[in-house]
Amino acid sequence: MIPRFQLHRPTSLDEAVELLGELDEVACYAGGTELVQVMKMGFAQARHLVDLKRIDQLDGITDEEDGTMRIGATVTHRTIGDSQVIRRRLPALCALEHQIANIRIRNVGTIGGNLCFAEPHSDPATLLLACDASVGLAGGEGRRTLSLDDFLLDAFTTAREETEIMTHVSVPPMAAGARIAYHRLALTERPTVSVACRLDHTPEGTVEDARIVIGSVGPRPIACAAPAQLRGLDSAAVAQVADEMSHACASEVEPLDELELSPAYRQNLVAVMVRRALGEAIGAAT
């Protein structure tokens, strides 16, 4: 049973920000898929809810002049999965969004809500971190931009102030030689292990930069340090060290001790998923 609350439906970003600054015990939402659940279970309370769905400034997917892809905070998972703009620029994100939870969640759940809730098993957070994404925030003190790495602090904890609203997610343009692979293993609707691998290649075919991000294992996704060793290698050389690299990345994570799997078993799964993602990224580059 959800406690009684007053619903507010602003139609502009300024109006919504003003409400957050004026009201006590207030929470904002768009899809509400996470918020409603925690309120039902008594883990969160709010006397006022601010519905953001009517604010056009928070919606839409656009290509900016500098090549940056901008995704509004209230864009749903299904819209992202079906977007031709995103399919052209970042097809791995489209594929990922079609795997999230179930059709009901994908229809109403939003990218902003997903990232602001900071659930450790978030699919988008893992991939977007590998893509150097950032988020826009608007509040009473003005607007600011944070890298996703700086925004996600811990399990269910972000750098968003209570009076701030996430406005959008920005994904910078990828290098011409960038190849991205995302692999996940899900025993339930939530991923048990997720891995995003990004290899940026030079025109000559060697690795210019490498990122491997592990999610759904610890309290927040982490970018591993080990992939720096892949710089300067060609695809054949990367394939030769793939097994070593997978174990090096697995050793960097500290899995949560959850009921279904032991931390040691989850580390083994990380190594398997890193090998798969790395293999796909190598194959895409050849």
N, C-alpha and C positions, 0 to 999 in steps of 0.2 A: 504494500500500500504506500503510495507516494503522499507525503504530507502536503497540505494545502499551500499554494503559492499564487502569486499574482503574475500574470503573463504580460509582457510588454513587446510590442511589435514595431520597432522603429523602421523608417524607410530611408534613412541616410546614415552614413558612417558617423558623422558628427553627433547626430541624435543618440546613436547607440553608445558612443564614448561618453557623452554627457550622463546618460543613465547609469553607466557603470561607476561614474564618479560620485553620483548623488545617492545611490541606493545602498543599503546595507544587506548583507547576506544575499548577494546577487551572483548569478551565473549566466553566461551566454551560451547559446547552442544554435546549431543549424539542423543537423539530422537527429541529434539527441540519442543515437544508438548506444553510446557509452554512458552519457549522463543519466539517462533514465534508469539504467540498470543499477548504477551505484546509489542512486537515490532510493530505489526500491529496496536495496539491501541495507540501507541506513548508513552507508559509508560517506555520503555527502548530503548536505542540507542547504536549501536555498529558499528564502521567502519571496524572491523575485527571480523570474527567468526572462532573459532578453532573447527573443527570437530574431536571428540575423538573416533569415531567408529572403526577406523583402528588400534587402540592400543591394542594389545593382552593382555598386562599386566592389563588392566582394565576390562577384560571379565572373565567369568567362575565362577562356583560354586564348592567349594571344602570343604572336611572335613580335618581340620588340625590335626596334631599328638596329640595335647592336647584336641581334641574334639571340638574345636571351628569351627563353620561353617563360611566360608568366601564367600561373594557374591560380585563379581566385580561390580564396579559402573555403567558400561554400560550394565549390564544384564537387559533385558526387563522384564516388568511385566508378559508377557505371559510365558517367559522362567522360571521365578520363580514359577509361578502357575503350570507348567507342570513338574517341577524338582522332580525326585525321591529322590534325596538327601534331599531336603527340606521337601518333603512329609513324609519321614521317621523321620526326626528330629523335624520339626515344622509344622505339617499339617495345623494349623490355618493360617499360612502365605500363604500357597498354596490356601486355600479357600478364603482368603481375596483378593488375587491378581486377582482371577477370577471375582471379583465384581467391580473392579476399572473401572470407567468411561464406555467406550465402547470398542469394539474389535479393532478399529483403534488405540486408545490410548494404549491399552495393547500390541499391536504388536510392537510399536516403542518407547513408553515411557520407561524410565529406572529408576531403583531404585535410582541411584545417582542423576539424575536430579530431581526426586521427592523430595528427602530430601534436596538438595541444594536450591531448590526454596522455601522451607519452607512455603508452602501454608497451612493456618490454618486447612483446611479440608482434610489433607493428611491421608489416611488410614494406610499405612505402618509405619509412624512415631509413631502412637499410640501403635500399637502392638509391634514394635521393642523396644520402650521405656520400656514396661513392661518386655521385655526379656533382659534388661541390655545391649543392643547392643552398639557398638562403631563404629566410622568411621575413616578411614585412610585418611590422607591428604599429598600431596606431593607438595613442592614449591621450590623456589630458595634457601631458608634457610634450606632445608632438609625435612625430613618427621616427622610427628607427629600423635598421636592417641588421639582422644577426645571421651569421652562418648557421646552418642546421647543427653543426657540431657544437657551437656555443649555445644554441637554443635548448638542446636536449641535455639536461643535467643529470638525471637519475630516473629510476623507475617512477612513473607518474609525476615527474617533477620537471618543469621547464623554467626558462628565464623570463617568461611572460609575467609582467606585473598584473595584479588583480584588476587594475583599471584599463588594461590594454586588450585590444582585439587583434587577432591575426588577420591581415588583409590579403596576403597572397604568398605563394611559393614561387621563387625564381630559380630557374635552371640555366646556368650559363651555356653558351654554345660549345659543343664538343669539337675537339680537334678533328681534322679530316681523317686521321688514322685511328680514331678511338673505336674500341670494340668493347661492348658491355654484355655481360652474362649474369643472369640472376637464377639461383637455384634454391629451392626450399624443400623441406620435408615436413609434412603436416600429419600428425597422428589424429588430430581433431580439426576443428575449423581454424584454430590458431597454428601458425608454423612452429615446429619444435626447434628447427635450425634453419637459418636463412643466410645466404652468402651472395654478395654482389661483388663481381670481379670486373675491373675496368683496366684495359691495357691501351695506352696511347702509343701509336707506332709512328716512327719517322717514315718519310717517303722511301727510304731504303729497306724498311721492314724490321728495323730493330725497335725494341721497347724504349720509348722516351720517358714514360712515366707509368707507374702501376699502382693500383689501389685495390685492396681486398678488404671488404667490410663484413663483419660477422654480426648478425642480429638474432634475436629470439633466444639467446642463450644466457646473456648477462642482463643487468638492469637496464642497459641501453646499448644500441649498436656501437661497435668500436671499429676504427680503421687500424688495421694491423701495420706494424712497422716492417715486418719481414719483406714485403714485396718490393721495397727499395732495392733489394739485391737483384731484381730482374732487369733493372735499367741497363741498356746497352746490349741485351741478349736478343737473338733472333728467335723465331718461333720454335725451331728445332732445339735450340739450347734451353728455352723455357720448358719444353716438354721433358727434357732430361732431368730437370730439377723440380718438376711438378710435385713429386711425392715428398721430397724434402721440404718444399715450400708449404705443402698442406699441413704437415706436422708442426712446422715452425709457427704457422698462423694459429693452429689449434692450441699450442702452448701459451699463446698470449691471452686467451679468454679464461675467465673464471666463471664457469656455469653456475646458475642458480640451482639450489638443491630443491627441485620440485618433485612432486609425488610420483609422476609417471616414469621418470628416467633418472638414473644416478648421474652426478657430475662427470664421472669418468667416461660413462657411455656417451654422454652428450659431446664430450671432447672428441671421441672417436668419430662421431657423426660429423662434427665440424670438419675434420680432416677429409672425410669422404666427399662432403659437399664442396669443399674448396677445390679438390682435384677435379670434380665435375665442372665447376664453373670456370676454372682456369683452362681446362681442356676445350670448353666451348669457345672461350675468348680467343684461344690460339687458333682454333679452326676457322673462326669468323675472319681472322686476319690473314689467312693464307689464300 
